[in-house]
Amino acid sequence: MAMSRSDSDLAAIYDAMACGVVVRNAAGSVVFANAAAKRIFGRAPDELEGAESPGEDRRIREDGTTMPDDEVPNVAAQARGEPIRNVMMGMVRSDGYVRWLLVDAVPIKDSFGRVREVVSSFTDITDRKKAEHELERQALHDPLTSLPNRSLFLDRLEQGLRTARRVATPLALLVMDLDRFKEINDTFGHRAGDLLINQVAERIRSDLRETDTVARLGGDEFAILLPGADQDGAWRVAQKIITALQRPFEIEGDAHEISVSIGMAISPQHGEDVETLLRRADIAMYSAKRTPGGSAVYAEEADPEGSNQLALMAELRHTIETDQLQVVYQPIVGFTEGEVMRVEALARWRHPSRGLVAPGEFIPLAERSGLVKSLFSRVLAMTLAQCAAWRDANLPLQAAVNLSIRNLLDPELPRVVGQALERAGIPPGWLAFEITETMLMAEPNRVLRTLAELRDLGVQLAIDDFGVGYSSLAYLQRLPAYAVKIDRSFVSRMTRDRGSAEIVKLITNLGHALGMKVVAEGIEDQATYDACAAVGCDSAQGFFVGRPMVATAIPAWLAQGHRTTTIN
């Protein structure tokens, strides 16, 4: 193409641009391509200019489907006579490599309004797409095994159930865990446990069809989705997996044997929604632990209280949704001056006919039924609203809310907490979370990342029930916690059992060495209170100090001689 001096200047400007520029004439032939375009397409100038657009590249949409010719930006711009902006287009080479481009196409018209040329500009965003894909993969896959995680599995289960309903085919859900995993983890260390989990995942995967899905739900718990499988099909798969996992596992030169428990639920007969099917597979798994052979199909008679449990679950959901849940607060008091350091928020459910339902009953029910996230969100909102009321009354009381392992493994947790704090207008320092020691070992790296994000928000963290788990000192050192709470089983026996007293003293010294405050929980008499003070505990919690009470009772309790202190 012959160029005037001004055309040469324009070409030089185009060549200096980072984005690719291609000009096509009305016949679709390339009449100009800048240096970036030639670099992106990897072709010499004479292979671009003066030729039709190369046919060896297949164009695809962002969803991976083929892009019709009339959707190609330069073709569409010419046909419509108007600019086409921000089109994501993939160019698939013959070897399968995909180059992703963000394309604009602008028609240039002559004096009669006819399209004379089309100028296409495109930016190569292949690296950005790869990064987005990797972030999406990390968010939806277990980092240890690369299997789908709980979030992705629940989505696939939902889709699978919809398909099964539409085409009237069965679907099987298997839930399984390893019966001796904790023993191996505690005895041989977490590296051995991780290697074992990886080998288990590989053996399960090798026994499944391409259409099946195996996921790691957390810890040693796996789930398997079998589209089109009935009870007999699910049973056969379960037996194949049990047989595969019976062979010893070679871990760092040692042979380890494990057993497995598999629970099965089949749709539609055992449920047609995610919550019901997952809960019933879970119930079947616990039945499998008591069954020779290690597998069981859901049976209503094995369901604790059968239909009563389903009714109780529905009532719990209604209680949460209609704000009928109650939160009470138990004071945590400093030993030195008797000042009230903070309160622990405790959920209470007063059932209209059953009376007070114990947390040990309804919290596991919430976890099995998928209500634990709603329960946590409601308790958090109520607690923060109460903190705002205390702040207005000039009562600086920090509130501690308990987290379950399912809360901790929820990637949305930091965002949910941040939004709740913003809605309540409460500074993050007014909120603390308590986690049990055993939670740290479920998925330590993932848990530590979540806790670090919470700490970055400004909320505080404490380790509850300390002393009864098996947490590693290496993890404790990395944990961004302000306090450890000594388990009540040791505190309550201090005055009559020398070993318990020594354990309380040891944990107190360990907590202080790690830079943490130490809370003694479960104090129910003066002698235990004095013993905890003597070994150096920083604060006390228990019926002797103060029972859990409704929020309106806190000011009256404080008027009896207790005082609040600044949040720390």
C-alpha positions in Angstrom: 0.0 0.0 0.0 1.5 3.3 -1.1 1.6 5.9 1.7 2.0 9.6 1.7 4.3 11.2 4.3 1.3 11.8 6.6 0.4 8.1 6.2 3.9 7.1 7.2 3.8 9.3 10.2 0.5 7.7 11.2 2.0 4.3 10.7 4.9 5.2 13.0 2.4 6.3 15.6 0.5 3.0 15.3 3.7 1.0 15.6 4.5 2.8 18.9 1.2 1.6 20.4 1.0 -1.4 22.7 -2.3 -2.5 21.4 -2.7 -4.1 18.0 -4.2 -2.2 15.1 -5.5 -3.8 11.9 -7.2 -1.9 9.0 -9.3 -3.8 6.5 -10.9 -2.5 3.3 -14.5 -3.0 2.3 -13.6 -6.4 0.8 -12.2 -7.5 4.2 -8.6 -7.6 3.1 -5.9 -6.3 5.5 -4.4 -3.1 4.2 -2.4 -2.2 7.3 -1.2 -3.9 10.5 1.0 -2.3 13.1 3.9 -3.9 14.8 1.9 -5.0 17.9 -0.6 -6.8 15.6 2.1 -8.7 13.9 3.7 -9.5 17.2 0.4 -10.7 18.7 -0.5 -12.9 15.7 3.1 -14.0 15.3 3.1 -13.5 11.5 5.3 -11.6 9.2 3.9 -8.4 7.6 3.3 -10.0 4.2 1.2 -12.7 5.9 -1.2 -10.1 7.3 -1.2 -7.2 4.9 -2.9 -7.7 1.5 -4.5 -11.0 2.5 -7.7 -12.3 3.8 -7.9 -12.9 7.5 -6.1 -16.2 8.1 -8.5 -19.1 8.3 -6.4 -21.4 10.5 -7.5 -19.5 13.6 -10.9 -20.5 15.0 -12.6 -17.6 16.8 -14.5 -18.4 20.0 -16.7 -16.5 22.4 -15.8 -16.1 26.1 -17.9 -19.1 27.0 -15.8 -21.3 24.7 -18.5 -21.6 21.9 -17.6 -20.8 18.3 -18.1 -17.2 17.3 -20.2 -16.9 14.2 -18.8 -14.7 11.4 -21.4 -12.1 11.8 -20.3 -11.6 15.5 -16.7 -11.0 14.6 -16.1 -7.3 15.5 -14.8 -6.1 12.2 -17.5 -7.9 10.2 -20.2 -6.6 12.5 -18.9 -3.1 12.4 -18.9 -3.1 8.6 -22.4 -4.7 8.4 -24.0 -2.3 10.9 -22.0 0.8 10.0 -21.4 1.6 13.7 -18.6 0.9 16.2 -18.4 -2.4 18.1 -16.8 -2.1 21.5 -15.2 -4.3 24.1 -15.8 -7.7 22.5 -13.9 -10.6 24.2 -12.7 -12.9 21.4 -10.5 -16.0 21.6 -8.3 -17.1 18.7 -7.7 -20.8 18.8 -4.6 -22.0 17.0 -4.4 -25.4 15.3 -2.4 -26.8 18.3 -5.2 -25.7 20.7 -3.5 -22.7 22.2 -6.0 -19.8 22.8 -5.0 -16.2 22.6 -7.6 -13.9 24.2 -8.2 -10.4 22.7 -10.3 -7.5 23.8 -11.5 -5.9 20.5 -12.9 -2.6 19.3 -13.9 -2.2 15.6 -14.7 1.3 14.2 -16.0 1.8 10.6 -14.5 4.6 8.5 -17.1 5.9 6.0 -16.7 7.8 2.7 -18.5 11.0 1.8 -21.6 8.9 0.7 -21.8 7.2 4.1 -20.5 3.9 2.8 -18.0 1.9 4.9 -14.7 2.3 3.3 -12.5 0.7 5.9 -12.7 -0.8 9.3 -10.1 -0.1 12.0 -9.8 -2.8 14.6 -7.8 -2.4 17.8 -7.2 -5.2 20.2 -5.4 -5.8 23.4 -3.9 -9.2 24.2 -5.4 -10.2 27.6 -4.3 -13.8 27.5 -2.2 -13.5 30.7 -5.0 -11.7 32.5 -7.4 -14.5 31.5 -5.0 -17.1 32.8 -4.7 -15.3 36.1 -8.5 -15.0 36.4 -8.8 -18.6 35.6 -6.2 -19.6 38.2 -7.9 -17.4 40.9 -11.3 -19.0 40.0 -9.7 -22.5 40.2 -8.1 -21.7 43.6 -11.4 -20.4 44.9 -13.3 -23.5 43.8 -10.7 -26.3 44.4 -9.1 -27.8 47.4 -5.4 -26.6 47.4 -4.1 -29.9 48.7 -5.7 -32.4 46.3 -6.9 -30.0 43.5 -10.3 -31.7 43.8 -13.5 -29.5 43.8 -14.0 -27.9 47.2 -17.3 -27.7 49.2 -18.5 -24.6 47.3 -18.0 -26.1 43.8 -19.4 -29.5 44.9 -22.6 -28.0 46.2 -23.1 -26.1 43.0 -22.6 -29.3 40.9 -25.0 -31.1 43.2 -27.6 -28.4 42.7 -27.1 -28.6 38.9 -27.2 -32.4 39.0 -30.4 -32.5 40.9 -32.0 -30.1 38.4 -31.0 -32.3 35.5 -32.2 -35.4 37.3 -35.6 -33.8 37.8 -35.8 -32.6 34.2 -34.9 -35.9 32.6 -36.4 -38.1 35.4 -33.3 -40.0 36.2 -31.8 -41.0 39.6 -28.8 -39.4 41.2 -26.6 -40.8 44.0 -24.7 -38.8 46.6 -21.9 -40.5 48.6 -20.3 -38.9 51.7 -17.3 -40.6 53.3 -14.6 -40.0 55.8 -11.5 -41.9 56.9 -11.8 -43.6 60.3 -8.2 -43.6 61.4 -7.0 -40.3 59.8 -6.8 -38.3 63.0 -4.6 -41.1 64.6 -2.2 -40.9 61.7 -2.2 -37.1 61.7 -1.5 -36.9 65.4 1.1 -39.7 65.5 3.1 -39.1 62.2 2.4 -35.4 61.7 0.5 -33.2 59.3 2.9 -33.9 56.3 2.1 -37.6 56.5 -1.6 -36.7 56.8 -1.5 -34.5 53.7 0.3 -37.2 51.7 -2.3 -39.7 52.8 -5.2 -37.4 51.8 -3.6 -37.0 48.3 -3.2 -40.7 47.8 -6.8 -41.3 48.9 -8.1 -38.7 46.5 -6.2 -40.3 43.6 -7.5 -43.8 44.3 -11.1 -42.5 44.5 -10.7 -40.5 41.3 -9.4 -43.5 39.4 -12.5 -45.6 40.2 -15.0 -43.0 38.8 -16.5 -42.1 35.5 -15.7 -38.8 33.7 -19.3 -37.6 34.4 -18.9 -38.3 38.2 -17.6 -35.7 40.6 -15.4 -36.3 43.7 -14.8 -33.4 46.1 -12.9 -32.8 49.3 -15.3 -31.2 51.7 -12.6 -30.6 54.4 -10.3 -32.5 56.6 -10.7 -36.2 55.8 -14.3 -35.8 54.4 -15.0 -36.5 50.8 -18.2 -36.4 48.7 -19.0 -38.2 45.4 -21.7 -37.3 43.0 -23.0 -40.0 40.6 -25.4 -38.7 38.0 -27.8 -41.4 36.7 -26.8 -43.9 39.4 -29.5 -45.7 41.4 -29.1 -47.5 44.8 -27.4 -50.5 43.2 -25.1 -48.4 41.2 -24.1 -46.3 44.2 -23.5 -49.5 46.2 -21.2 -50.9 43.6 -19.1 -47.7 43.5 -18.9 -47.6 47.3 -17.6 -51.2 47.4 -15.0 -50.4 44.7 -13.8 -47.4 46.8 -13.7 -49.5 50.0 -11.7 -52.1 48.2 -9.3 -49.6 46.7 -8.6 -48.0 50.1 -8.0 -51.3 51.8 -4.6 -51.6 50.2 -1.9 -50.1 52.5 -0.7 -46.6 51.8 3.1 -46.0 51.5 3.8 -42.7 53.3 7.5 -41.7 53.6 8.7 -45.3 53.7 6.0 -46.5 56.1 2.9 -48.6 55.3 -0.4 -47.3 56.8 -3.8 -48.9 56.7 -7.1 -47.0 57.0 -10.7 -47.8 57.0 -13.5 -45.7 55.5 -17.2 -45.1 56.2 -19.4 -44.3 53.2 -23.0 -43.0 53.5 -25.3 -43.0 50.5 -28.5 -41.1 49.7 -30.4 -41.4 46.4 -32.5 -38.8 44.7 -35.5 -38.7 44.4 -36.5 -41.2 47.1 -34.2 -39.8 49.8 -34.6 -36.1 48.8 -34.7 -33.8 45.9 -32.9 -30.8 47.3 -29.3 -30.2 48.3 -29.8 -29.8 52.0 -32.0 -32.9 52.5 -29.8 -35.2 50.3 -26.6 -34.0 51.9 -27.9 -34.3 55.4 -29.3 -37.8 54.8 -26.0 -39.0 53.2 -24.3 -37.6 56.3 -26.7 -39.6 58.6 -26.0 -42.7 56.5 -22.3 -42.2 56.9 -22.6 -42.3 60.7 -24.7 -45.4 60.4 -21.9 -46.9 58.2 -19.5 -46.5 61.1 -21.6 -49.0 63.1 -22.1 -51.3 60.1 -19.8 -54.2 59.1 -18.4 -53.4 55.7 -18.2 -49.6 56.2 -21.1 -48.5 54.0 -24.8 -47.8 54.4 -27.7 -46.3 52.5 -29.9 -43.8 54.2 -32.8 -45.3 56.2 -35.4 -43.3 58.0 -35.2 -45.5 61.1 -31.5 -44.5 61.3 -32.3 -40.8 61.3 -32.2 -39.5 64.9 -35.9 -38.8 65.7 -36.7 -39.4 62.0 -39.3 -36.9 60.8 -39.1 -35.1 64.1 -35.6 -33.9 63.2 -36.9 -32.6 59.9 -39.7 -30.7 61.7 -37.2 -29.3 64.2 -34.9 -28.2 61.4 -37.8 -26.4 59.7 -38.7 -24.7 63.0 -35.1 -23.7 63.5 -35.0 -22.1 60.0 -38.2 -20.3 60.9 -36.8 -19.1 64.2 -33.7 -17.7 62.5 -35.6 -16.1 59.6 -38.2 -14.4 62.0 -35.7 -13.1 64.5 -36.9 -15.3 67.3 -33.4 -16.4 68.3 -32.1 -15.1 71.6 -28.6 -14.1 72.4 -27.3 -14.0 76.1 -24.1 -12.7 77.3 -21.7 -14.1 79.9 -19.1 -11.7 81.5 -15.4 -12.3 81.4 -13.8 -10.5 84.4 -10.2 -9.6 85.1 -8.6 -11.0 88.2 -6.6 -7.9 89.2 -9.3 -5.3 89.6 -12.4 -7.3 88.9 -13.1 -5.2 85.8 -15.3 -6.6 83.1 -13.1 -7.2 80.1 -15.6 -8.5 77.6 -18.7 -10.7 77.3 -19.2 -13.9 75.3 -22.3 -14.0 73.1 -24.2 -17.3 73.4 -27.2 -18.3 71.2 -30.3 -19.6 72.9 -33.4 -21.2 71.3 -36.6 -21.2 73.3 -38.9 -23.6 71.6 -42.6 -22.9 72.2 -43.3 -26.5 73.2 -39.9 -28.0 73.9 -38.7 -25.2 76.1 -35.0 -24.3 76.0 -33.3 -26.3 73.3 -29.6 -26.9 74.3 -26.9 -25.4 72.0 -25.4 -28.9 71.8 -28.6 -30.0 70.0 -29.5 -27.2 67.7 -26.0 -26.1 66.6 -25.1 -29.5 65.2 -28.6 -29.5 63.6 -27.8 -26.2 62.0 -24.5 -27.6 60.7 -26.1 -30.7 59.2 -28.9 -28.8 57.6 -26.9 -26.0 56.0 -28.3 -23.4 58.4 -25.0 -22.7 60.2 -24.2 -19.7 58.0 -27.6 -18.1 58.6 -27.4 -18.9 62.3 -23.9 -17.2 62.6 -25.0 -14.2 60.6 -28.0 -13.7 62.8 -26.1 -14.0 66.1 -23.4 -11.7 64.7 -26.0 -9.0 63.7 -27.8 -9.2 67.0 -24.5 -9.0 69.0 -23.2 -6.0 67.0 -26.5 -4.2 67.4 -26.2 -4.8 71.2 -22.7 -3.5 71.2 -24.0 -0.3 69.5 -26.6 0.1 72.3 -23.9 -0.4 75.0 -21.7 2.1 73.3 -24.5 4.6 73.3 -24.9 3.9 77.0 -21.2 4.4 77.6 -20.6 0.8 78.4 -17.4 -0.2 76.5 -18.1 -4.0 76.3 -16.3 -6.1 73.6 -18.4 -9.1 72.6 -16.9 -12.5 71.6 -18.9 -14.6 69.1 -18.2 -18.3 68.5 -17.2 -19.6 65.1 -17.8 -23.2 63.9 -15.4 -25.0 61.5 -18.0 -24.5 58.7 -17.9 -20.8 59.3 -14.1 -20.8 59.2 -14.0 -22.8 55.9 -16.4 -20.4 54.3 -14.4 -18.1 51.9 -17.1 -15.4 52.3 -16.6 -15.1 56.1 -14.3 -12.0 56.1 -16.6 -10.2 53.7 -19.7 -11.1 55.7 -18.0 -9.9 58.9 -16.8 -6.6 57.4 -20.3 -5.8 56.0 -21.9 -6.6 59.4 -19.5 -4.3 61.2 -20.2 -1.5 58.6 -24.0 -1.9 58.9 -23.8 -1.8 62.7 -21.4 1.2 62.7 -19.2 -0.6 65.3 -15.4 -0.3 65.3 -13.8 -3.7 64.7 -12.2 -3.7 68.1 -15.5 -4.2 69.7 -15.8 -7.7 68.2 -13.9 -10.8 69.0 -14.2 -14.4 67.7 -13.6 -17.6 69.5 -12.5 -20.8 67.8 -11.7 -24.2 69.3 -8.2 -25.6 69.3 -9.3 -28.6 67.2 -10.5 -26.3 64.4 -6.9 -25.2 63.8 -6.1 -28.8 62.7 -9.0 -29.3 60.3 -7.3 -27.4 57.4 -4.5 -25.4 59.2 -3.2 -23.3 56.3 -6.7 -22.4 55.0 -7.9 -21.6 58.6 -4.8 -19.5 59.3 -5.4 -17.5 56.1 -9.0 -16.8 57.0 -8.0 -15.8 60.6 -5.4 -13.5 59.2 -8.0 -11.8 57.0 -10.3 -11.4 60.1 -7.4 -10.0 62.1 -6.7 -7.5 59.2 -10.3 -6.3 59.6 -9.3 -5.3 63.2 -11.4 -8.0 65.1 -9.7 -10.0 67.9 -9.4 -13.8 68.1 -9.3 -16.2 71.0 -8.6 -20.0 71.2 -11.5 -21.6 73.2 -11.4 -25.0 75.0 -7.6 -24.9 75.0 -5.8 -28.0 76.3 -8.1 -30.8 75.0 -6.9 -30.6 71.3 -3.7 -31.5 69.6 -2.6 -28.2 68.1 0.9 -27.7 67.0 3.0 -25.0 68.7 4.2 -23.9 65.2 0.5 -23.1 64.4 -0.1 -21.4 67.7 2.9 -19.1 67.1 1.4 -18.1 63.8 -2.1 -17.6 65.1 -3.1 -13.9 65.4 -4.9 -14.5 68.8 -5.1 -12.2 71.8 -6.0 -15.0 74.3 -6.3 -18.7 75.1 -9.2 -20.0 77.2 -8.3 -22.9 79.3 -10.9 -25.7 79.0 -13.3 -26.0 81.9 -12.5 -29.7 82.3 -9.1 -28.7 83.8 -10.3 -25.6 85.6 -13.2 -27.3 87.4 -10.9 -30.0 88.9 -8.0 -27.7 89.9 -8.8 -27.8 93.7 -9.1 -31.6 93.9 -6.8 -32.9 91.2 -3.1 -31.9 91.2 -2.6 -32.9 87.6 -5.3 -30.5 86.4 -3.8 -27.7 88.5 -0.4 -28.3 86.9 -2.0 -28.3 83.4 -3.7 -25.0 84.1 -0.4 -23.6 85.3 1.4 -25.0 82.3 -1.1 -23.5 79.8 -1.0 -20.2 81.6 2.8 -20.0 81.2 2.6 -21.2 77.6 0.0 -18.5 76.8 2.0 -15.8 78.3 5.2 -17.0 76.5 3.2 -16.7 73.2 2.2 -13.2 74.1 -1.4 -14.1 74.8 -3.8 -13.4 77.7 -5.1 -16.4 79.5 -8.8 -16.9 80.4 -9.9 -19.6 82.9 -13.4 -20.7 82.0 -15.8 -22.8 84.1 -15.0 -21.2 87.4 -17.9 -22.1 89.8 -16.6 -21.4 93.3 -14.3 -19.1 95.3 -11.6 -21.8 95.8 -11.2 -22.3 92.0 -11.3 -18.6 91.4 -8.4 -18.2 93.9 -6.4 -21.1 92.4 -6.6 -19.6 88.9 -5.6 -16.2 90.2 -2.6 -17.8 92.0 -1.2 -19.4 88.8 -1.4 -16.1 86.9 -4.5 -16.4 84.8 -5.5 -12.9 83.5 -9.3 -13.2 83.5 -12.1 -15.5 84.7 -15.4 -16.8 83.2 -18.0 -19.0 84.9 -21.1 -19.1 87.0 -19.1 -17.9 90.1 -18.2 -14.7 88.2 -21.5 -14.2 86.3 -24.1 -16.4 84.6 -25.1 -15.9 81.0 -27.8 -13.1 81.0 -30.0 -11.1 78.7 -28.5 -7.9 77.5 -30.9 -5.8 79.6 -29.6 -7.4 82.8 -26.0 -6.4 82.1 -26.3 -2.8 83.5 -28.0 -4.0 86.7 -25.2 -6.6 87.1 -22.6 -3.9 86.6 -24.3 -1.8 89.2 -23.6 -4.5 91.8 -19.9 -3.4 91.9 -18.4 -4.6 88.6 -17.1 -2.0 86.2 -16.2 -2.1 82.5 -12.7 -1.3 81.2 -11.5 0.0 77.9 -11.4 -2.6 75.1 -8.0 -4.1 74.5 
